[in-house]
């Protein structure tokens, strides 16, 4: 209500000054809004993600590739940690351990390749909404349901990663990242074959 009175008071002052004849009146108003989002929607993580996407829209293809691989590695490490902790079958625990080790190694190789680019690229490993949702689902799954979900997610994630690295290896414009992508193809193919066989 206070805001409404201030606006009405300001409007009345403007109306009166407009009727004042030939004199010119200048009014300066500084408004500070301290609303704790009562009665309106607060900014959400989705809105913040949209902002990140807008920034990404201007990124070069090399930066976009580095960000996608960085996020993929980050997701694989986090999912692998969950598998080591929650998987019912040892084979999924072991695969999760391998994912943590090999995707941490992939992250280091990616950073090294990106740093050699001219200009240098810094991968942004921020997870996508899909990756966040997948991790949340893994956190809430238990027992055999966890194992089945983990396998399904790993197959899908590695298929997507394989498409990404193959495409960049074929037509990427940053030589260092193109080499990284070519090497990564073999590793991702091996991971995909392994998880499909579990």
C-alpha atoms as an extended CHARMM CRD file, in Angstrom:
* protein
*
       198  EXT
         1         1  UNK       CA              0.0000000000        0.0000000000        0.0000000000  PROA      1               0.0000000000
         2         2  UNK       CA              2.8190000000        2.3720000000        0.8310000000  PROA      2               0.0000000000
         3         3  UNK       CA              4.0740000000        2.1670000000       -2.7600000000  PROA      3               0.0000000000
         4         4  UNK       CA              0.6200000000        3.0300000000       -4.0710000000  PROA      4               0.0000000000
         5         5  UNK       CA              0.4130000000        6.1770000000       -1.9020000000  PROA      5               0.0000000000
         6         6  UNK       CA              3.8540000000        7.2980000000       -3.0630000000  PROA      6               0.0000000000
         7         7  UNK       CA              2.8700000000        6.8730000000       -6.6970000000  PROA      7               0.0000000000
         8         8  UNK       CA             -0.4510000000        8.6940000000       -6.1840000000  PROA      8               0.0000000000
         9         9  UNK       CA              1.2890000000       11.5210000000       -4.3090000000  PROA      9               0.0000000000
        10        10  UNK       CA              3.8470000000       11.8560000000       -7.0790000000  PROA      10              0.0000000000
        11        11  UNK       CA              1.1170000000       11.8520000000       -9.7440000000  PROA      11              0.0000000000
        12        12  UNK       CA             -0.7870000000       14.5990000000       -7.8840000000  PROA      12              0.0000000000
        13        13  UNK       CA              2.3580000000       16.7100000000       -7.6360000000  PROA      13              0.0000000000
        14        14  UNK       CA              2.8980000000       16.3730000000      -11.3790000000  PROA      14              0.0000000000
        15        15  UNK       CA             -0.7050000000       17.3500000000      -12.0980000000  PROA      15              0.0000000000
        16        16  UNK       CA             -0.4450000000       20.4290000000       -9.8820000000  PROA      16              0.0000000000
        17        17  UNK       CA              2.8420000000       21.5060000000      -11.4260000000  PROA      17              0.0000000000
        18        18  UNK       CA              1.3450000000       21.0970000000      -14.8940000000  PROA      18              0.0000000000
        19        19  UNK       CA             -1.4210000000       23.5550000000      -13.9580000000  PROA      19              0.0000000000
        20        20  UNK       CA              1.0380000000       26.0700000000      -12.4870000000  PROA      20              0.0000000000
        21        21  UNK       CA              1.2560000000       28.2710000000      -15.5780000000  PROA      21              0.0000000000
        22        22  UNK       CA              4.4880000000       29.2520000000      -17.2750000000  PROA      22              0.0000000000
        23        23  UNK       CA              6.8680000000       28.2040000000      -14.5090000000  PROA      23              0.0000000000
        24        24  UNK       CA              8.8650000000       25.0500000000      -15.1630000000  PROA      24              0.0000000000
        25        25  UNK       CA              9.1350000000       22.6130000000      -12.3020000000  PROA      25              0.0000000000
        26        26  UNK       CA             11.5910000000       19.7490000000      -12.3130000000  PROA      26              0.0000000000
        27        27  UNK       CA             11.0190000000       16.9130000000       -9.8950000000  PROA      27              0.0000000000
        28        28  UNK       CA             13.5340000000       14.1650000000       -9.3130000000  PROA      28              0.0000000000
        29        29  UNK       CA             12.4030000000       10.9880000000       -7.6620000000  PROA      29              0.0000000000
        30        30  UNK       CA             14.6120000000        8.1900000000       -6.4350000000  PROA      30              0.0000000000
        31        31  UNK       CA             12.6550000000        5.0160000000       -5.8560000000  PROA      31              0.0000000000
        32        32  UNK       CA             14.0410000000        2.0960000000       -3.9110000000  PROA      32              0.0000000000
        33        33  UNK       CA             12.0300000000       -1.0750000000       -4.1260000000  PROA      33              0.0000000000
        34        34  UNK       CA             12.5860000000       -3.5660000000       -1.3480000000  PROA      34              0.0000000000
        35        35  UNK       CA             10.0170000000       -6.1590000000       -2.1900000000  PROA      35              0.0000000000
        36        36  UNK       CA             10.6840000000       -9.6790000000       -0.9910000000  PROA      36              0.0000000000
        37        37  UNK       CA              8.7210000000      -11.0500000000       -3.9410000000  PROA      37              0.0000000000
        38        38  UNK       CA              5.4330000000      -10.9810000000       -2.0330000000  PROA      38              0.0000000000
        39        39  UNK       CA              2.5740000000      -11.2280000000       -4.4550000000  PROA      39              0.0000000000
        40        40  UNK       CA              4.8650000000      -11.8060000000       -7.4180000000  PROA      40              0.0000000000
        41        41  UNK       CA              7.0470000000      -14.5810000000       -8.7380000000  PROA      41              0.0000000000
        42        42  UNK       CA             10.5850000000      -14.7320000000       -7.4170000000  PROA      42              0.0000000000
        43        43  UNK       CA             13.4280000000      -15.3300000000       -9.8650000000  PROA      43              0.0000000000
        44        44  UNK       CA             13.8550000000      -19.0440000000      -10.3610000000  PROA      44              0.0000000000
        45        45  UNK       CA             16.8250000000      -21.2280000000      -11.1890000000  PROA      45              0.0000000000
        46        46  UNK       CA             15.1810000000      -21.7120000000      -14.5780000000  PROA      46              0.0000000000
        47        47  UNK       CA             15.3410000000      -17.9590000000      -15.1820000000  PROA      47              0.0000000000
        48        48  UNK       CA             18.9880000000      -17.9730000000      -14.2060000000  PROA      48              0.0000000000
        49        49  UNK       CA             19.5700000000      -20.8960000000      -16.5430000000  PROA      49              0.0000000000
        50        50  UNK       CA             17.9040000000      -18.9000000000      -19.3100000000  PROA      50              0.0000000000
        51        51  UNK       CA             20.4030000000      -16.1260000000      -18.6320000000  PROA      51              0.0000000000
        52        52  UNK       CA             23.2410000000      -18.6200000000      -18.9030000000  PROA      52              0.0000000000
        53        53  UNK       CA             21.8220000000      -19.8690000000      -22.1730000000  PROA      53              0.0000000000
        54        54  UNK       CA             21.6120000000      -16.3220000000      -23.5240000000  PROA      54              0.0000000000
        55        55  UNK       CA             25.3090000000      -15.8870000000      -22.7220000000  PROA      55              0.0000000000
        56        56  UNK       CA             26.0550000000      -19.2460000000      -24.3530000000  PROA      56              0.0000000000
        57        57  UNK       CA             24.1790000000      -18.1770000000      -27.4820000000  PROA      57              0.0000000000
        58        58  UNK       CA             27.0340000000      -15.7960000000      -28.3010000000  PROA      58              0.0000000000
        59        59  UNK       CA             29.7040000000      -18.4390000000      -27.6190000000  PROA      59              0.0000000000
        60        60  UNK       CA             31.9250000000      -19.7170000000      -30.4080000000  PROA      60              0.0000000000
        61        61  UNK       CA             31.4410000000      -23.3250000000      -31.5590000000  PROA      61              0.0000000000
        62        62  UNK       CA             34.7130000000      -24.2040000000      -29.7800000000  PROA      62              0.0000000000
        63        63  UNK       CA             33.4970000000      -22.7070000000      -26.5060000000  PROA      63              0.0000000000
        64        64  UNK       CA             30.1290000000      -24.4310000000      -26.8740000000  PROA      64              0.0000000000
        65        65  UNK       CA             31.8430000000      -27.7820000000      -27.4800000000  PROA      65              0.0000000000
        66        66  UNK       CA             34.1540000000      -27.3000000000      -24.4860000000  PROA      66              0.0000000000
        67        67  UNK       CA             31.1680000000      -26.4080000000      -22.2900000000  PROA      67              0.0000000000
        68        68  UNK       CA             29.1660000000      -29.4540000000      -23.4640000000  PROA      68              0.0000000000
        69        69  UNK       CA             32.0480000000      -31.8510000000      -22.8280000000  PROA      69              0.0000000000
        70        70  UNK       CA             32.8310000000      -30.1650000000      -19.5020000000  PROA      70              0.0000000000
        71        71  UNK       CA             29.2160000000      -30.5770000000      -18.3900000000  PROA      71              0.0000000000
        72        72  UNK       CA             29.1280000000      -34.1750000000      -19.6460000000  PROA      72              0.0000000000
        73        73  UNK       CA             32.2710000000      -35.0260000000      -17.6790000000  PROA      73              0.0000000000
        74        74  UNK       CA             30.9070000000      -33.3130000000      -14.5760000000  PROA      74              0.0000000000
        75        75  UNK       CA             27.6390000000      -35.2450000000      -14.8350000000  PROA      75              0.0000000000
        76        76  UNK       CA             29.4720000000      -38.5530000000      -15.3380000000  PROA      76              0.0000000000
        77        77  UNK       CA             31.6470000000      -37.9600000000      -12.2690000000  PROA      77              0.0000000000
        78        78  UNK       CA             28.6610000000      -37.0890000000      -10.0640000000  PROA      78              0.0000000000
        79        79  UNK       CA             26.5840000000      -40.0140000000      -11.3660000000  PROA      79              0.0000000000
        80        80  UNK       CA             29.5810000000      -42.3230000000      -10.9180000000  PROA      80              0.0000000000
        81        81  UNK       CA             29.9540000000      -41.2710000000       -7.2790000000  PROA      81              0.0000000000
        82        82  UNK       CA             26.2830000000      -42.0530000000       -6.7150000000  PROA      82              0.0000000000
        83        83  UNK       CA             26.7220000000      -45.4640000000       -8.3730000000  PROA      83              0.0000000000
        84        84  UNK       CA             29.6270000000      -46.3110000000       -6.0780000000  PROA      84              0.0000000000
        85        85  UNK       CA             27.5190000000      -45.3830000000       -3.0820000000  PROA      85              0.0000000000
        86        86  UNK       CA             24.0490000000      -46.6480000000       -4.0600000000  PROA      86              0.0000000000
        87        87  UNK       CA             24.2680000000      -49.3630000000       -6.7160000000  PROA      87              0.0000000000
        88        88  UNK       CA             23.0290000000      -52.7590000000       -5.6460000000  PROA      88              0.0000000000
        89        89  UNK       CA             25.1560000000      -54.7640000000       -8.0730000000  PROA      89              0.0000000000
        90        90  UNK       CA             28.9410000000      -54.5830000000       -7.8820000000  PROA      90              0.0000000000
        91        91  UNK       CA             29.2720000000      -54.2350000000      -11.6660000000  PROA      91              0.0000000000
        92        92  UNK       CA             27.5380000000      -50.8320000000      -11.5090000000  PROA      92              0.0000000000
        93        93  UNK       CA             29.6720000000      -49.7580000000       -8.5470000000  PROA      93              0.0000000000
        94        94  UNK       CA             32.7660000000      -50.6900000000      -10.5680000000  PROA      94              0.0000000000
        95        95  UNK       CA             31.5060000000      -48.8990000000      -13.6650000000  PROA      95              0.0000000000
        96        96  UNK       CA             30.7510000000      -45.8190000000      -11.5470000000  PROA      96              0.0000000000
        97        97  UNK       CA             34.3170000000      -45.8670000000      -10.1920000000  PROA      97              0.0000000000
        98        98  UNK       CA             35.6940000000      -46.1110000000      -13.7230000000  PROA      98              0.0000000000
        99        99  UNK       CA             33.4840000000      -43.1650000000      -14.7910000000  PROA      99              0.0000000000
       100       100  UNK       CA             34.7960000000      -40.9740000000      -11.9670000000  PROA      100             0.0000000000
       101       101  UNK       CA             38.4240000000      -41.7750000000      -12.8070000000  PROA      101             0.0000000000
       102       102  UNK       CA             38.1720000000      -41.5670000000      -16.5940000000  PROA      102             0.0000000000
       103       103  UNK       CA             35.9310000000      -38.5170000000      -16.7850000000  PROA      103             0.0000000000
       104       104  UNK       CA             38.1330000000      -36.6340000000      -14.3080000000  PROA      104             0.0000000000
       105       105  UNK       CA             41.0320000000      -37.5050000000      -16.6260000000  PROA      105             0.0000000000
       106       106  UNK       CA             38.9680000000      -36.3480000000      -19.6230000000  PROA      106             0.0000000000
       107       107  UNK       CA             38.3120000000      -33.0340000000      -17.8820000000  PROA      107             0.0000000000
       108       108  UNK       CA             42.0490000000      -32.4640000000      -17.4190000000  PROA      108             0.0000000000
       109       109  UNK       CA             42.7250000000      -33.2940000000      -21.0870000000  PROA      109             0.0000000000
       110       110  UNK       CA             39.9120000000      -30.9670000000      -22.1630000000  PROA      110             0.0000000000
       111       111  UNK       CA             41.2830000000      -28.1040000000      -20.0520000000  PROA      111             0.0000000000
       112       112  UNK       CA             44.7890000000      -28.6450000000      -21.4520000000  PROA      112             0.0000000000
       113       113  UNK       CA             43.5520000000      -28.6950000000      -25.0570000000  PROA      113             0.0000000000
       114       114  UNK       CA             41.3120000000      -25.6700000000      -24.5300000000  PROA      114             0.0000000000
       115       115  UNK       CA             44.1520000000      -23.7010000000      -22.9100000000  PROA      115             0.0000000000
       116       116  UNK       CA             46.3140000000      -24.2530000000      -26.0230000000  PROA      116             0.0000000000
       117       117  UNK       CA             43.6460000000      -22.7880000000      -28.3100000000  PROA      117             0.0000000000
       118       118  UNK       CA             44.1410000000      -19.2550000000      -29.5960000000  PROA      118             0.0000000000
       119       119  UNK       CA             42.4670000000      -17.4750000000      -27.9700000000  PROA      119             0.0000000000
       120       120  UNK       CA             42.4280000000      -19.8130000000      -24.9730000000  PROA      120             0.0000000000
       121       121  UNK       CA             39.0910000000      -21.3440000000      -24.0110000000  PROA      121             0.0000000000
       122       122  UNK       CA             37.9530000000      -22.0500000000      -20.4520000000  PROA      122             0.0000000000
       123       123  UNK       CA             35.3700000000      -24.8580000000      -20.3680000000  PROA      123             0.0000000000
       124       124  UNK       CA             32.2740000000      -24.1070000000      -18.2870000000  PROA      124             0.0000000000
       125       125  UNK       CA             31.1040000000      -27.4180000000      -16.7500000000  PROA      125             0.0000000000
       126       126  UNK       CA             27.6700000000      -26.1270000000      -15.6490000000  PROA      126             0.0000000000
       127       127  UNK       CA             25.1810000000      -28.9790000000      -15.8020000000  PROA      127             0.0000000000
       128       128  UNK       CA             22.1870000000      -28.7820000000      -18.1120000000  PROA      128             0.0000000000
       129       129  UNK       CA             18.6550000000      -28.9700000000      -16.7150000000  PROA      129             0.0000000000
       130       130  UNK       CA             18.4260000000      -32.5340000000      -18.0460000000  PROA      130             0.0000000000
       131       131  UNK       CA             21.6270000000      -33.5640000000      -16.2800000000  PROA      131             0.0000000000
       132       132  UNK       CA             20.4340000000      -31.9760000000      -13.0180000000  PROA      132             0.0000000000
       133       133  UNK       CA             17.1160000000      -33.8300000000      -13.3290000000  PROA      133             0.0000000000
       134       134  UNK       CA             18.9120000000      -37.1190000000      -14.0260000000  PROA      134             0.0000000000
       135       135  UNK       CA             21.1210000000      -36.7160000000      -10.9480000000  PROA      135             0.0000000000
       136       136  UNK       CA             18.0840000000      -35.8840000000       -8.8070000000  PROA      136             0.0000000000
       137       137  UNK       CA             16.3690000000      -39.0510000000      -10.0570000000  PROA      137             0.0000000000
       138       138  UNK       CA             19.4550000000      -41.1190000000       -9.1980000000  PROA      138             0.0000000000
       139       139  UNK       CA             19.5950000000      -39.5980000000       -5.7120000000  PROA      139             0.0000000000
       140       140  UNK       CA             16.0260000000      -40.6690000000       -5.0160000000  PROA      140             0.0000000000
       141       141  UNK       CA             16.2510000000      -44.1630000000       -6.5630000000  PROA      141             0.0000000000
       142       142  UNK       CA             17.1130000000      -47.1880000000       -4.4390000000  PROA      142             0.0000000000
       143       143  UNK       CA             18.2420000000      -50.7840000000       -4.9370000000  PROA      143             0.0000000000
       144       144  UNK       CA             17.5270000000      -52.4990000000       -8.2400000000  PROA      144             0.0000000000
       145       145  UNK       CA             15.5950000000      -49.4330000000       -9.4350000000  PROA      145             0.0000000000
       146       146  UNK       CA             18.7850000000      -47.3810000000       -9.0330000000  PROA      146             0.0000000000
       147       147  UNK       CA             20.8050000000      -49.8910000000      -11.0550000000  PROA      147             0.0000000000
       148       148  UNK       CA             18.2730000000      -49.9290000000      -13.9020000000  PROA      148             0.0000000000
       149       149  UNK       CA             18.0030000000      -46.1410000000      -13.9580000000  PROA      149             0.0000000000
       150       150  UNK       CA             21.7620000000      -45.6630000000      -13.8150000000  PROA      150             0.0000000000
       151       151  UNK       CA             22.2760000000      -48.0170000000      -16.7690000000  PROA      151             0.0000000000
       152       152  UNK       CA             19.5390000000      -46.3150000000      -18.8220000000  PROA      152             0.0000000000
       153       153  UNK       CA             20.9630000000      -42.8670000000      -18.1180000000  PROA      153             0.0000000000
       154       154  UNK       CA             24.5200000000      -43.9600000000      -18.8760000000  PROA      154             0.0000000000
       155       155  UNK       CA             23.5770000000      -45.4320000000      -22.2430000000  PROA      155             0.0000000000
       156       156  UNK       CA             21.7130000000      -42.2420000000      -23.2150000000  PROA      156             0.0000000000
       157       157  UNK       CA             24.4630000000      -39.9230000000      -21.8970000000  PROA      157             0.0000000000
       158       158  UNK       CA             27.2120000000      -41.8000000000      -23.7330000000  PROA      158             0.0000000000
       159       159  UNK       CA             25.2270000000      -41.9290000000      -26.9710000000  PROA      159             0.0000000000
       160       160  UNK       CA             24.7730000000      -38.1590000000      -26.7620000000  PROA      160             0.0000000000
       161       161  UNK       CA             28.4410000000      -37.6140000000      -25.8810000000  PROA      161             0.0000000000
       162       162  UNK       CA             29.5040000000      -39.8180000000      -28.7930000000  PROA      162             0.0000000000
       163       163  UNK       CA             27.4390000000      -37.7360000000      -31.2180000000  PROA      163             0.0000000000
       164       164  UNK       CA             28.9960000000      -34.5360000000      -29.8140000000  PROA      164             0.0000000000
       165       165  UNK       CA             32.6370000000      -35.6480000000      -30.0130000000  PROA      165             0.0000000000
       166       166  UNK       CA             32.2360000000      -37.3030000000      -33.4280000000  PROA      166             0.0000000000
       167       167  UNK       CA             30.7130000000      -34.1350000000      -34.8700000000  PROA      167             0.0000000000
       168       168  UNK       CA             33.4660000000      -31.9140000000      -33.4940000000  PROA      168             0.0000000000
       169       169  UNK       CA             36.2090000000      -34.3440000000      -34.5470000000  PROA      169             0.0000000000
       170       170  UNK       CA             34.8090000000      -34.1710000000      -38.0950000000  PROA      170             0.0000000000
       171       171  UNK       CA             34.2170000000      -30.4410000000      -38.4240000000  PROA      171             0.0000000000
       172       172  UNK       CA             35.4840000000      -28.5290000000      -35.3840000000  PROA      172             0.0000000000
       173       173  UNK       CA             37.3190000000      -25.2630000000      -36.0390000000  PROA      173             0.0000000000
       174       174  UNK       CA             39.7400000000      -25.3130000000      -33.0680000000  PROA      174             0.0000000000
       175       175  UNK       CA             42.5630000000      -27.7250000000      -33.9420000000  PROA      175             0.0000000000
       176       176  UNK       CA             43.4190000000      -28.5980000000      -30.3230000000  PROA      176             0.0000000000
       177       177  UNK       CA             39.8010000000      -29.3770000000      -29.4610000000  PROA      177             0.0000000000
       178       178  UNK       CA             39.3770000000      -31.2930000000      -32.7050000000  PROA      178             0.0000000000
       179       179  UNK       CA             42.2900000000      -33.5400000000      -31.7200000000  PROA      179             0.0000000000
       180       180  UNK       CA             40.8280000000      -33.9510000000      -28.2250000000  PROA      180             0.0000000000
       181       181  UNK       CA             37.4630000000      -34.8990000000      -29.7520000000  PROA      181             0.0000000000
       182       182  UNK       CA             39.0540000000      -37.4690000000      -32.0760000000  PROA      182             0.0000000000
       183       183  UNK       CA             40.8000000000      -39.1330000000      -29.1280000000  PROA      183             0.0000000000
       184       184  UNK       CA             37.6170000000      -38.9780000000      -27.0360000000  PROA      184             0.0000000000
       185       185  UNK       CA             35.5860000000      -40.8560000000      -29.6590000000  PROA      185             0.0000000000
       186       186  UNK       CA             37.4070000000      -44.1280000000      -28.8740000000  PROA      186             0.0000000000
       187       187  UNK       CA             37.0180000000      -43.6800000000      -25.1220000000  PROA      187             0.0000000000
       188       188  UNK       CA             33.3010000000      -42.8640000000      -25.3140000000  PROA      188             0.0000000000
       189       189  UNK       CA             32.6990000000      -45.8080000000      -27.6570000000  PROA      189             0.0000000000
       190       190  UNK       CA             34.4090000000      -48.1000000000      -25.1460000000  PROA      190             0.0000000000
       191       191  UNK       CA             32.2950000000      -46.7140000000      -22.2820000000  PROA      191             0.0000000000
       192       192  UNK       CA             29.1080000000      -47.1310000000      -24.3060000000  PROA      192             0.0000000000
       193       193  UNK       CA             29.9190000000      -50.7300000000      -25.2180000000  PROA      193             0.0000000000
       194       194  UNK       CA             30.7900000000      -51.5140000000      -21.5850000000  PROA      194             0.0000000000
       195       195  UNK       CA             27.5740000000      -50.0960000000      -20.0900000000  PROA      195             0.0000000000
       196       196  UNK       CA             25.4090000000      -51.7460000000      -22.7330000000  PROA      196             0.0000000000
       197       197  UNK       CA             27.0020000000      -55.0760000000      -21.8180000000  PROA      197             0.0000000000
       198       198  UNK       CA             26.2720000000      -54.7840000000      -18.0800000000  PROA      198             0.0000000000
